[in-house]
Amino acid sequence: MLAECLILLFTQTGCSSCNVAKHYLERMSMPYRVVSIEENRELARMYGVWGSPTLVLTKGNAVISRYYGFNPEGVKDWYKEKCSS
C-alpha cells in the first residue's frame, strides 16, 4: 500500500537538486521528511548516505530502497515500484 511508505530526503545547504526534489515530492503528494546531512551526519552514515540528494525509502521501520540524485520520472517510477508491493 502506498501510504505505508515514507521517503527520507537527505539534503545539504546549497543543493539546488535537493530543493527541486522537495518541491516535486510536495507536488506529487509523496510522504517525505527532509533530513539535513550537515546536521545529522551520524544518521546519514547509518542510512548509507554520502551525497545529496539521496532519497531513502522506508516502509514501517525498514529501509526498502535508495535513490541517488534526482530525476522526476525516475523517482515516480521508483516510488510506485517499491511501494506498491
Rosetta blueprint (number, residue, H / E / L):
1 M L
2 L H
3 A H
4 E H
5 C E
6 L E
7 I E
8 L E
9 L E
10 F E
11 T E
12 Q L
13 T L
14 G L
15 C L
16 S H
17 S H
18 C H
19 N H
20 V H
21 A H
22 K H
23 H H
24 Y H
25 L H
26 E H
27 R H
28 M L
29 S L
30 M L
31 P L
32 Y E
33 R E
34 V E
35 V E
36 S E
37 I L
38 E L
39 E L
40 N L
41 R H
42 E H
43 L H
44 A H
45 R H
46 M H
47 Y L
48 G L
49 V L
50 W L
51 G L
52 S L
53 P L
54 T E
55 L E
56 V E
57 L E
58 T E
59 K E
60 G L
61 N L
62 A E
63 V E
64 I E
65 S E
66 R E
67 Y E
68 Y E
69 G L
70 F L
71 N L
72 P H
73 E H
74 G H
75 V H
76 K H
77 D H
78 W H
79 Y H
80 K H
81 E H
82 K H
83 C H
84 S L
85 S L
